[in-house]
């Protein structure tokens, strides 16, 4: 049967988390410090489970291992993508991620290129996105001297903005921001600076200065990529990025929107509104906060309603 794989997934407590994953998306929270919903994940630190249909109860990592036909029989040891929603009640640590070569050599997993769609932001909310050091020596010196204001590039963000964050980019999501993150399936983070915060036990979180200096890109300035926007009847399709790691689109659905799938499989997140998806005369209701995978068996589908959706496919 041609059916989407709706997913139940794992929430993660974080020192910087809050409660908006409940108030905005309705997820049941285990605490009042929830930072991340790993909405579509086969990473061992939080694996999604199929909620419906023939594959109900199956874990995404196990489906990837044993039912690769659902994913177009593409190669790869691990399901390569991870979709998260993050609620930053406070600043995340200033951090950087390795590329695949460094990650596999030092951490035994892929590196992490990621990207962010800003779901919501308080007025004036900021991110850290890149740095000003001109050489590795200067980077080392500025970190050792804790010259954070001189080193780090701050950018004010608003709802609807999109940021591509390649491995090697120094970055942090700021207080009052909610994002949908599409990333490589990796959980390796090198912390540079954590605002000298202590956890509930009074401990500072570990920093990784040597690794940071190893993997940070120099120069550390980034330029915005122009999205491609297409109108289809009343709906708007935006392609934010096409990269070797993932392709990310936003679909603003207004009425009926027939789409075809050209990629081996697709990850879909409803971030606003509600409606439905029709596949081969079967219909499923869709609502804000749902996440699903369209497996390879599905070539055409019709969305209907008033919805904002972030969709991603694997890179090539
Ligand atoms: Zn990160």
Boltz pocket constraint, residues with backbone or C-beta under 6 A from the ligand:
constraints:
  - pocket:
      binder: B
      contacts: [[A, 95], [A, 97], [A, 114], [A, 171], [A, 189]]
      max_distance: 6.0
